[in-house]
Amino acid sequence: VTLYFSYEHFYVLYCRYWELDSDHDGVISREDLLRYGGHRLSRAIVDRIFEVGARPRCDGAGAQGRSTSMHYDDFIYFMLSEEDKGNRASLQYFFTCVDIDGDGVVTPSDMRYFYDVQTSRMESLGHEVVPFADVLCQMSDMIKPVTESRILMSDLLREDIVNVVGIVFDALFNLDKFIQFEQRDPFAERQKRDDPFECDWDRFAYIEYNRLAQEEEAREEMELEGGGQDWGGDGWGGGGSMESPF
């Protein structure tokens, strides 16, 4: 039941934060955030997240601190938005990031800025590059903005597209999700529609929590077999110490 505080959701959020905060100083840097999800995000969007992403700790007084570090409560805003782009809060989060000049309108020029970086990443990893003109055409067909070549927040919040329009942002800066969308299996998509989860975040948190629980069980078994030896390192999961934060 997720109508109130969910320990599983907290555990998923905090473990991901703990993984990224490699020196465990309580904040994560731009370089830390670039490692999120196996480097799935481009540097262009990470820079914008640190500059203008919704931050509960931003009080307008510390612009320099805002641009260099992210606290846990800031990270919650980011991760909920990144893993579930099918709601107003998440769409607003990334709309603000992509709207480079802050005029409340996302134009082809704004999108091109991010997609050029995405193109370079696709080329370097050997993926087939989808031309920007094709991506822009797909976006326009999906969104059908009131004014051509001028996407407003209200365009994204139309009831018929609000749950799926997040792929527009994935195409601009999230390489893994964009490729998954381009190579999606219609049968798997049908299964997803029939599962018990009401949103992408609930689905992601359930899968991620079970993955983390299995890793924790495996770690405990290894410790028992190894006589409780110290595995070393100073991180958690993927790279450093395998010790969880709890």
N, C-alpha and C positions, 0 to 999 in steps of 0.2 A: 504494500500500500504506500503510495508516494504522495498522498494528499498532505502530509506533514513531513517533518524532518526524516530523511532517510540516511541511515548509517552507511548503507552500501554506496549511495551517491557521494557522501562525504569522503569515504575511503578511496573511491576512484579519483576524485578531485585532488585529495591531499597526496596520494601516492604519486600521481603524475607531477605534481608540484615538487615533491621531494626528489624525484628523479632528475628534474631539470635543474634544481638548485644544488649543483654539484658540490659547492663548498659549504652548504648548509648555513649560510649567513642570514637566512630569512627573506632574502629578495632574489629575484632572477633578473639577469641582464638580457640585452638584445641577443647576445651570442647564445645564452642559455635557451631562449625562446626559439631560436632558429633550429634547435634540435628537436622541437616538439613533433611528435608523430613520425620520427625518422626523417627529419628535414623536409617535411611535406610543404611547408610554407616558404614563399619567396622572401628574400631580404626586403624587397620593396614594401610588402604588406607588413612585415614585422616592424620596419621603421615607422610606418604610419600608425600602427597599433600603439607604439610607445609615444607617438606625438599627439594623437587625438582620440585613441580608443577610450571608451567609457571607463572611468577609473574612480571608484568611490573614495579613494584616498587623495584625489586631486582637489586641492582647495584653492588653486589659483595662485598660491604663494611660492610654490617651488617648481617652477617650470623645468629647471635643470634636473632636479631629482626625478621628475616625471619622465624625462627623456632617457634616463639611464638605468632605472630600476623599476621592477614590478613586484608588489607585495602579494600575499596570498589572496586577500579579498579582491584585489585587482584581477588576479589570475582567474578567479571564479567567473567574473564577467566574461573574460576572454574565452575560457574553455567551454562554458555553456553555449556561447555564441558560435564557436567554431564547430562543435559537434552536432548542433541542431540549428540549422538556418531556416527552419520552417515556422518562425514566429516573429512578431513585431520587434521585440527587443533585439533579437539577433540580427535581423535585417537592418535595423537602425544602426547597430554597432558597426557593421561593415559598410553600410552606405556612407556613414560619416568618414570612414577610413578611405574609401575609394573616391569620394568627392574632394579632390585635391585642393581646389581653390575655395572650398567651403561656401559655395553659393547656393547649396541646396539642390543642385542639379548634377547628375552624372552624365557626362557627354562621351562620345566616342574617343575624344582626346584623353579624358581621364582613364578610360578603359584601356586604351592603347599603351599608356604608360606602364600599367601592370602586365599586360599581355606580352609586351616585348621581352620582359624578364622571364615570363613563363615559356616563351618560345626558345630562348637561350637554354633554359633548363631541359626542355624536351630534346633539343638537338644534342646537348652534351651527354644525355642518357640514352641516346639512340632511338627515341620514340619518333613516330611519324608526326610531323608538325602540322597542326590544323591551321590554315591561314586565318589571320585576324578577320578578314572580310567575311569568311564563312561563319566564324564564331559570332560576329556582330549581327549577321543576318539571322542566325538561330535565336540570339537574345531578343532581337526586335520582334520576331515571330511569336516568341513566348510571352513577352511582356506587353506588346502592343501599346506603347506609351501614347498618352493623349497627344503629345507633340513629338513628332518624329525627331530622333537623335537627341532628345532631352528626357532623361529618365528621372522622374520624381519619386520620392518615397511613397506617395499615394499610389503610384503605378504598381509598385511591388506588393502593396497590401490588398490588392483585389482578391476577393474571396476565392476565385477560381484558380489562382496561381500562388497564393501566399505560402502554401505548404511545399511547393516544388521550386520556386524561383531562386532559392539559395544556390542552385547549381551555377547561376550566373557569376556569383562571387568565386565559387570553386574554379570555374574556368579561367578566372583572372589570376589567381594566386595559389591555389591548392592543387599541386600536380597530381597527387595520388587520387584524390576524389574526382578530378576531372577525367583522368584516364579510366577510372572505374565506371564513370558515367558513359564515356564513349564506348566502352566494351561491355556494357551491362547486359545481363542475361534476363530476357523477358520473364522466364519462369521464376527466377529468383525474386524479381520485382513483384510478381504476383504473390509469392509466398510471404513477402514482407508486408504486403497489404492485408494479409489474412492473419498475421501474428497478433498476439495480445497487447502489443505495445502501442500507446497512443501517440508517441512522438519519437523522433530520432534519438533524443537524449536518453529516454528510458531504455530504448533498445541498446544503445551504445554502453550505457552504464551497467546493464545486466551482463552483457558479454564481457566487458572489461573487468568487472568484479570477479566473475568466475575465472577469468584468466589469471588475475592476481592471486586468487585463493589457491589455484592449482600450483602456481609458482611458489607460494608460501609453503604449501604441503611438501613440495619437492625439496625445498631448502631444508625444512625440518628433518626430512628423511636423510638427506645428505649429512646433516650435522650428527644425527644418531649413528649413521654408518661410520662417520669419521671420528667418532668419539668426542664431538663437541668442539672440534678445532676451530680456530679463528680463521676466517676466510680472507681477511684483510680488505684493504680498500677503504674509501671514504664516501662512496655513493650508495645508491640502492637500485637494484635491478639493472639490467642492461649496461654493464661496464664497471661499476665499482663494487662496493660491498653489497652482498645479497640480503643484508639485514633490512627488514621493513621498518617504517617509522613508528610502528606500534608494537 
